[in-house]
């Protein structure tokens, strides 16, 4: 068997999809680096190119397939014989198709087996085509020994999988039932991240507010938050993907009372029409969600709410869509994202009566236009206010940061003018008081306040 030389141990990882995939890639990168492999960004410098795919909806599937094909073609055009490895959600959903369709790919790993890659590298190098769909027990502390920073924030996965059966979603098919990580494991990871300079801990899972039920017999997100808040250090905590019916009063109280937790509640609602929600296999209705948002706002001062909604889901009639429009105009969610429904095989919604593309497109344009006005109205009210801001990046003219109401990769940024004072005082990776001066094209512009 051919042994891999030290100068042939370079690898690249291309990550597609959500923040949960980002965590998986970080674990894989750390595991390979612990084995003596060198992580490089340029695939033309790599001996192994790993594409960690998304398979959630059709655009993500198409992007994943195109990325794999682009990698293969780029390597071929440049005379490189690097090994191509595909992992992640796309493999979990479409293994058999991919094996036949992508003959140039050297190995396939699903979401339950990708950490086997370091053990299999030599076999892959020696020409064995590997297809692996077996389970593993992830060691989340592994990424800490060779941590790859994403700009002074880090996603921390607190659970895997999902117990819900939303009719439009393939995640339970891909990642299985919900499995929480023990509190002590998460706390250990956060302690290490804070010790190496991470300033924003972002807790993620498919259903973050369901945390702990499988391990402890009750919802324990509040207990987890209190444990993390007890860690020494100057950092803040953000949570993504809270579920409407598992977000407890106790969790809201913990968010309210702890200064380390940003007053930002990300709670995907998906719709408000009872008929559409029933078709989605989700709970609630317009009044239920209005009361929920009111409860959140009454509990947490200055809270900013983020949500996502789907337009054009099967069974959505015009009156259902208008009900959603009325809801948005009334409750004025500060941060909201919208998706056009995509018909996914092996999901319950696939067999329901579909809404035609033109109708979906029209509704999408209407709803995003309404939200743009809501966002602009709220954003302009922030002008003149001073916010604690995490500065994480810079360009020639600005320092770039985020306040508590800005989650990375989905929300706005604050661009801080580089003047004599800010150049002298601001260092990347720290919190500063920034006064908002202007809102323009989804971003804030501000100045440093000593």
VEXVO-178036 format. One record per residue (C-alpha): residue in three letters; chain; x, y, z. Coordinates in steps of 0.2 Angstrom, whole numbers, always signed. Each point is the difference from the previous one (the first is absolute). Layout:
REM VEXVO-178036
- ALA,A,X,Y,Z .
...
END
This chain:
REM VEXVO-178036
- UNK,A,+0,+0,+0 .
- UNK,A,+6,+17,-5 .
- UNK,A,+5,+11,+15 .
- UNK,A,-5,+18,+0 .
- UNK,A,+15,+12,+0 .
- UNK,A,+0,+15,+11 .
- UNK,A,+0,+12,-15 .
- UNK,A,-16,-9,-6 .
- UNK,A,-10,+4,+15 .
- UNK,A,-9,+15,-5 .
- UNK,A,-19,+1,+0 .
- UNK,A,-14,+13,-3 .
- UNK,A,-18,+0,+6 .
- UNK,A,-14,+9,-9 .
- UNK,A,-15,+2,+11 .
- UNK,A,-18,+2,-6 .
- UNK,A,-16,+3,+9 .
- UNK,A,-4,+5,+18 .
- UNK,A,+10,+3,+16 .
- UNK,A,-2,-18,+5 .
- UNK,A,+10,-5,-15 .
- UNK,A,+13,+13,+5 .
- UNK,A,+2,-9,+17 .
- UNK,A,+2,-17,-9 .
- UNK,A,+14,+8,-12 .
- UNK,A,+9,+7,+15 .
- UNK,A,+0,-17,+9 .
- UNK,A,+6,-8,-16 .
- UNK,A,+14,+13,-3 .
- UNK,A,+6,-2,+18 .
- UNK,A,+0,-19,-1 .
- UNK,A,+11,+0,-16 .
- UNK,A,+12,+13,+7 .
- UNK,A,+2,-10,+15 .
- UNK,A,+6,-14,-11 .
- UNK,A,+13,+11,-8 .
- UNK,A,-10,+6,-15 .
- UNK,A,+2,+19,-5 .
- UNK,A,-16,+10,-4 .
- UNK,A,+1,+11,-15 .
- UNK,A,-13,+11,-8 .
- UNK,A,+5,-2,-18 .
- UNK,A,-6,-16,-7 .
- UNK,A,+14,+0,-13 .
- UNK,A,+13,-2,+14 .
- UNK,A,-10,-14,+8 .
- UNK,A,+3,-19,-1 .
- UNK,A,-18,-3,+6 .
- UNK,A,-15,+11,-3 .
- UNK,A,-15,-3,+11 .
- UNK,A,-17,+8,-4 .
- UNK,A,-12,+0,+15 .
- UNK,A,-17,+1,-9 .
- UNK,A,-17,+6,+4 .
- UNK,A,-16,-10,-6 .
- UNK,A,-14,+10,+8 .
- UNK,A,-9,+7,-15 .
- UNK,A,+2,+0,-19 .
- UNK,A,+11,+16,-1 .
- UNK,A,+12,-7,+13 .
- UNK,A,+0,-17,-8 .
- UNK,A,+4,+9,-17 .
- UNK,A,+13,+10,+8 .
- UNK,A,+8,-15,+8 .
- UNK,A,+0,-10,-16 .
- UNK,A,+7,+15,-10 .
- UNK,A,+14,+3,+13 .
- UNK,A,+6,-18,-1 .
- UNK,A,+0,+1,-19 .
- UNK,A,+9,+16,+0 .
- UNK,A,+13,-7,+12 .
- UNK,A,+3,-15,-12 .
- UNK,A,+1,+10,-15 .
- UNK,A,+12,+13,+8 .
- UNK,A,+12,-14,+6 .
- UNK,A,-1,-8,-18 .
- UNK,A,+3,+16,-9 .
- UNK,A,+16,+3,+11 .
- UNK,A,+7,-17,-2 .
- UNK,A,-3,-5,+18 .
- UNK,A,-4,-17,+6 .
- UNK,A,-6,+5,+17 .
- UNK,A,-13,-12,+9 .
- UNK,A,-17,+7,+1 .
- UNK,A,-11,-5,+15 .
- UNK,A,-18,+5,+2 .
- UNK,A,-9,+0,+17 .
- UNK,A,-15,+7,+8 .
- UNK,A,-19,+1,-2 .
- UNK,A,+0,-3,-19 .
- UNK,A,+8,-17,+3 .
- UNK,A,-12,-4,+13 .
- UNK,A,-15,+3,-12 .
- UNK,A,+7,-5,-17 .
- UNK,A,+14,-13,+3 .
- UNK,A,-5,-12,-14 .
- UNK,A,-2,+14,-13 .
- UNK,A,+16,+8,+4 .
- UNK,A,+10,-15,-1 .
- UNK,A,-6,-3,-17 .
- UNK,A,+0,+18,-6 .
- UNK,A,+17,+6,+7 .
- UNK,A,+12,-14,-6 .
- UNK,A,+15,+12,+3 .
- UNK,A,-4,+1,+19 .
- UNK,A,+12,-11,+10 .
- UNK,A,-11,-1,+16 .
- UNK,A,-17,+3,+7 .
- UNK,A,-4,+3,+19 .
- UNK,A,-17,+4,+7 .
- UNK,A,-4,+12,+15 .
- UNK,A,+3,-15,+12 .
- UNK,A,+17,-6,-7 .
- UNK,A,+10,+15,-6 .
- UNK,A,+12,-1,+15 .
- UNK,A,+6,-17,-7 .
- UNK,A,+9,+10,-14 .
- UNK,A,+17,+1,+10 .
- UNK,A,+0,-18,+3 .
- UNK,A,-4,-4,-19 .
- UNK,A,+12,+12,-8 .
- UNK,A,+14,-13,-4 .
- UNK,A,-13,-12,-8 .
- UNK,A,-7,+14,-10 .
- UNK,A,+18,+5,-6 .
- UNK,A,+3,-18,-5 .
- UNK,A,-15,+0,-11 .
- UNK,A,-14,-7,+10 .
- UNK,A,-17,+8,-3 .
- UNK,A,-9,+2,+17 .
- UNK,A,-18,+2,+3 .
- UNK,A,-4,+1,+19 .
- UNK,A,-16,+3,+9 .
- UNK,A,+4,-7,+17 .
- UNK,A,-2,+9,+17 .
- UNK,A,+13,+9,+10 .
- UNK,A,+1,+9,+17 .
- UNK,A,+7,+17,-3 .
- UNK,A,+13,+8,+12 .
- UNK,A,-5,+18,-1 .
- UNK,A,+16,+4,+11 .
- UNK,A,+11,-6,-15 .
- UNK,A,-3,+17,-10 .
- UNK,A,+8,+9,+15 .
- UNK,A,+17,-7,-2 .
- UNK,A,+2,+7,-18 .
- UNK,A,-14,+13,+0 .
- UNK,A,-4,+9,-16 .
- UNK,A,-8,+17,+4 .
- UNK,A,-14,+8,-10 .
- UNK,A,+3,+17,+6 .
- UNK,A,-1,+0,+19 .
- UNK,A,-16,-9,+1 .
- UNK,A,-3,-19,+1 .
- UNK,A,-15,-11,-3 .
- UNK,A,-3,-13,+14 .
- UNK,A,-11,-14,-5 .
- UNK,A,-10,-5,+16 .
- UNK,A,-10,-14,-9 .
- UNK,A,-2,-10,-16 .
- UNK,A,-15,-5,-10 .
- UNK,A,-19,+4,+3 .
- UNK,A,-16,-8,+7 .
- UNK,A,-12,+11,-10 .
- UNK,A,-8,-6,-16 .
- UNK,A,-3,+16,-9 .
- UNK,A,-7,-5,-17 .
- UNK,A,+12,+11,-10 .
- UNK,A,+16,-5,+8 .
- UNK,A,+12,-15,-3 .
- UNK,A,+11,+3,+15 .
- UNK,A,-6,-14,+11 .
- UNK,A,+3,-12,-15 .
- UNK,A,+17,+7,-2 .
- UNK,A,+6,+2,+18 .
- UNK,A,-12,-11,+10 .
- UNK,A,-8,+3,+17 .
- UNK,A,+6,+13,+12 .
- UNK,A,+15,-4,+11 .
- UNK,A,+6,+13,+13 .
- UNK,A,+18,+2,+5 .
- UNK,A,+3,+0,+19 .
- UNK,A,+1,+17,+9 .
- UNK,A,+17,-4,+6 .
- UNK,A,+7,-3,-17 .
- UNK,A,-7,+16,-7 .
- UNK,A,+6,+10,+14 .
- UNK,A,+18,-7,-2 .
- UNK,A,-1,+5,-18 .
- UNK,A,-6,+17,+3 .
- UNK,A,+14,+3,+14 .
- UNK,A,+13,-5,-13 .
- UNK,A,-7,+11,-13 .
- UNK,A,-1,+15,+12 .
- UNK,A,+18,-3,+5 .
- UNK,A,+7,+1,-18 .
- UNK,A,-9,+16,-3 .
- UNK,A,-17,-4,-7 .
- UNK,A,-12,+14,+5 .
- UNK,A,-17,-6,-7 .
- UNK,A,-6,-18,+4 .
- UNK,A,-15,-5,-11 .
- UNK,A,-10,-15,+6 .
- UNK,A,-7,-10,-15 .
- UNK,A,-10,-15,-3 .
- UNK,A,-15,-5,-10 .
- UNK,A,-12,+4,+14 .
- UNK,A,+11,+10,+13 .
- UNK,A,-14,+2,+13 .
- UNK,A,-3,-18,+0 .
- UNK,A,+17,-3,+8 .
- UNK,A,+2,-12,+14 .
- UNK,A,-17,-9,-1 .
- UNK,A,+7,-17,-6 .
- UNK,A,+15,+1,+13 .
- UNK,A,-9,+7,+15 .
- UNK,A,-18,-3,-2 .
- UNK,A,-5,+18,-1 .
- UNK,A,+4,+16,-11 .
- UNK,A,+17,+6,+7 .
- UNK,A,+6,+15,-11 .
- UNK,A,-2,+11,+15 .
- UNK,A,+11,-11,+11 .
- UNK,A,+13,+0,-15 .
- UNK,A,+0,+18,-2 .
- UNK,A,+2,+3,+19 .
- UNK,A,+15,-12,+0 .
- UNK,A,+8,+10,-15 .
- UNK,A,-3,+17,+8 .
- UNK,A,+10,-6,+15 .
- UNK,A,+16,-1,-11 .
- UNK,A,+12,+14,+3 .
- UNK,A,+4,+12,-14 .
- UNK,A,-6,+14,-11 .
- UNK,A,-11,-9,-13 .
- UNK,A,-18,-1,-5 .
- UNK,A,-12,-14,-4 .
- UNK,A,-12,-1,-14 .
- UNK,A,-13,-14,-4 .
- UNK,A,-7,-5,-17 .
- UNK,A,-14,-11,-5 .
- UNK,A,-12,+1,+15 .
- UNK,A,-17,-9,-3 .
- UNK,A,-16,+9,+4 .
- UNK,A,-7,-14,+12 .
- UNK,A,+16,-5,+9 .
- UNK,A,+5,+18,+4 .
- UNK,A,-3,+0,+19 .
- UNK,A,-4,+15,+12 .
- UNK,A,+15,-6,+10 .
- UNK,A,+12,+2,-16 .
- UNK,A,-8,+18,-3 .
- UNK,A,+4,+5,+18 .
- UNK,A,+18,-6,-1 .
- UNK,A,+2,+10,-16 .
- UNK,A,-7,+15,+9 .
- UNK,A,+11,-1,+15 .
- UNK,A,+17,-5,-7 .
- UNK,A,+10,+14,-8 .
- UNK,A,+11,-12,-9 .
- UNK,A,-15,-6,-11 .
- UNK,A,-5,+12,-14 .
- UNK,A,-18,+5,+0 .
- UNK,A,-3,-8,-17 .
- UNK,A,-13,-14,-2 .
- UNK,A,+1,-10,-16 .
- UNK,A,-16,-10,-2 .
- UNK,A,-5,-6,-17 .
- UNK,A,-19,+1,-2 .
- UNK,A,-2,-5,-18 .
- UNK,A,-18,+6,-2 .
- UNK,A,-15,+6,+11 .
- UNK,A,-15,-7,-10 .
- UNK,A,-7,-14,+10 .
- UNK,A,-4,-9,-16 .
- UNK,A,+18,+1,-7 .
- UNK,A,+8,-4,+17 .
- UNK,A,-11,-16,+0 .
- UNK,A,+6,-4,-17 .
- UNK,A,+18,+3,+6 .
- UNK,A,-3,-11,+15 .
- UNK,A,+4,+14,+12 .
- UNK,A,-9,+7,+15 .
- UNK,A,-9,+16,+3 .
- UNK,A,-9,+14,-10 .
- UNK,A,+1,+19,-1 .
- UNK,A,-7,+4,+17 .
- UNK,A,+11,-13,+8 .
- UNK,A,+16,+8,-8 .
- UNK,A,-6,+18,+4 .
- UNK,A,-2,-5,+18 .
- UNK,A,+17,-9,+0 .
- UNK,A,+9,+15,-7 .
- UNK,A,-8,+12,+12 .
- UNK,A,+5,-12,+14 .
- UNK,A,+18,+1,-6 .
- UNK,A,+0,+19,-2 .
- UNK,A,-8,+2,+17 .
- UNK,A,+13,-11,+9 .
- UNK,A,+16,+7,-9 .
- UNK,A,+3,+18,-1 .
- UNK,A,+6,+6,-17 .
- UNK,A,-1,-17,-7 .
- UNK,A,+3,-3,-19 .
- UNK,A,-10,-14,-8 .
- UNK,A,+6,-10,-15 .
- UNK,A,-11,-12,-10 .
- UNK,A,-2,-9,-16 .
- UNK,A,-16,-3,-11 .
- UNK,A,-4,-11,-15 .
- UNK,A,-11,+7,-14 .
- UNK,A,-9,-11,-13 .
- UNK,A,-1,-15,+11 .
- UNK,A,-13,-13,-6 .
- UNK,A,-17,+5,+6 .
- UNK,A,+4,+19,+1 .
- UNK,A,-14,+9,-7 .
- UNK,A,+0,+19,-3 .
- UNK,A,-10,+3,+16 .
- UNK,A,+14,-10,+9 .
- UNK,A,+13,+11,-7 .
- UNK,A,-9,+16,+4 .
- UNK,A,-2,-6,+18 .
- UNK,A,+19,-2,+0 .
- UNK,A,+2,+18,-7 .
- UNK,A,-12,+7,+13 .
- UNK,A,+10,-9,+14 .
- UNK,A,+16,+8,-6 .
- UNK,A,-7,+17,-1 .
- UNK,A,-7,-2,+17 .
- UNK,A,+14,-8,+10 .
- UNK,A,+15,+8,-9 .
- UNK,A,+13,-13,+2 .
- UNK,A,+17,+9,+0 .
- UNK,A,+9,-14,-10 .
- UNK,A,-9,-12,-11 .
- UNK,A,+5,-11,-15 .
- UNK,A,-11,-8,-13 .
- UNK,A,+1,-15,-11 .
- UNK,A,-10,-6,-15 .
- UNK,A,-6,-18,+4 .
- UNK,A,+10,-13,-10 .
- UNK,A,-8,-17,-3 .
- UNK,A,+11,-13,+8 .
- UNK,A,-2,-19,-3 .
- UNK,A,-3,-11,+15 .
- UNK,A,-8,+14,+9 .
- UNK,A,-19,+0,+4 .
- UNK,A,-2,+17,-9 .
- UNK,A,+6,-8,-16 .
- UNK,A,-17,-8,-3 .
- UNK,A,-11,+15,+5 .
- UNK,A,-8,+12,-12 .
- UNK,A,+14,+11,-6 .
- UNK,A,+0,+19,-3 .
- UNK,A,+6,+5,-17 .
- UNK,A,+17,+9,-2 .
- UNK,A,-7,+16,-6 .
- UNK,A,-11,+2,+15 .
- UNK,A,+14,-4,+12 .
- UNK,A,+12,+12,-9 .
- UNK,A,-14,+14,+1 .
- UNK,A,-3,-3,+19 .
- UNK,A,+19,-1,+3 .
- UNK,A,+2,+17,-7 .
- UNK,A,-14,+8,+9 .
- UNK,A,+5,-7,+17 .
- UNK,A,+18,+4,-2 .
- UNK,A,-4,+18,-5 .
- UNK,A,-11,+2,+16 .
- UNK,A,+14,-7,+11 .
- UNK,A,+12,+12,-8 .
- UNK,A,-11,+15,+6 .
- UNK,A,-2,-8,+17 .
- UNK,A,+19,-2,+2 .
- UNK,A,+4,+18,-7 .
- UNK,A,-13,+7,+13 .
- UNK,A,+8,-9,+14 .
- UNK,A,+18,+3,-5 .
- UNK,A,-3,+19,-2 .
- UNK,A,-6,+0,+18 .
- UNK,A,+17,-6,+6 .
- UNK,A,+9,+15,-7 .
- UNK,A,+8,+10,+14 .
- UNK,A,+1,-14,+12 .
- UNK,A,+16,-8,+7 .
- UNK,A,+2,-19,-1 .
- UNK,A,+13,-12,+6 .
- UNK,A,+8,-7,-16 .
- UNK,A,+11,-14,-3 .
- UNK,A,+13,+6,-13 .
- UNK,A,+6,-15,-10 .
- UNK,A,+6,+6,-17 .
- UNK,A,+7,+15,-9 .
- UNK,A,+2,+7,-17 .
- UNK,A,+9,+16,-7 .
- UNK,A,-14,+12,+6 .
- UNK,A,-9,-9,+14 .
- UNK,A,+1,-11,+15 .
- UNK,A,-14,-13,-1 .
- UNK,A,-10,-7,+14 .
- UNK,A,-17,-6,+7 .
- UNK,A,-11,+5,+14 .
- UNK,A,-11,-11,+10 .
- UNK,A,-14,+1,-13 .
- UNK,A,+11,-7,-14 .
- UNK,A,+4,-18,-2 .
- UNK,A,+14,-5,-11 .
- UNK,A,-3,-4,-19 .
- UNK,A,-19,+4,+1 .
- UNK,A,-1,+18,+7 .
- UNK,A,+7,+17,-2 .
- UNK,A,+17,+6,+4 .
- UNK,A,+6,+17,+8 .
- UNK,A,+13,+9,-9 .
- UNK,A,+11,+11,+11 .
- UNK,A,+9,+15,-9 .
- UNK,A,+19,-1,+2 .
- UNK,A,+5,+16,+7 .
- UNK,A,+15,+5,+11 .
- UNK,A,-9,-5,+16 .
- UNK,A,-7,-17,-6 .
- UNK,A,+17,-5,-9 .
- UNK,A,+9,+3,+17 .
- UNK,A,-12,-9,+11 .
- UNK,A,-9,-14,-9 .
- UNK,A,+8,-17,-1 .
- UNK,A,-9,-15,-9 .
- UNK,A,-9,-12,+11 .
- UNK,A,-5,+12,+14 .
- UNK,A,-17,+8,+5 .
- UNK,A,-1,+19,-2 .
- UNK,A,-14,+13,+2 .
- UNK,A,-6,+6,-17 .
- UNK,A,-12,+14,-4 .
- UNK,A,-11,-3,-15 .
- UNK,A,+0,+14,-12 .
- UNK,A,-8,-7,-16 .
- UNK,A,-10,-15,-7 .
- UNK,A,+3,-3,-18 .
- UNK,A,-3,-16,-11 .
- UNK,A,-2,-12,+15 .
- UNK,A,+15,+6,+9 .
- UNK,A,+3,+12,+14 .
- UNK,A,+14,+13,+0 .
- UNK,A,+7,+7,+17 .
- UNK,A,+14,+8,+9 .
- UNK,A,+10,-6,+15 .
- UNK,A,-4,+7,+17 .
- UNK,A,+13,-1,+13 .
END
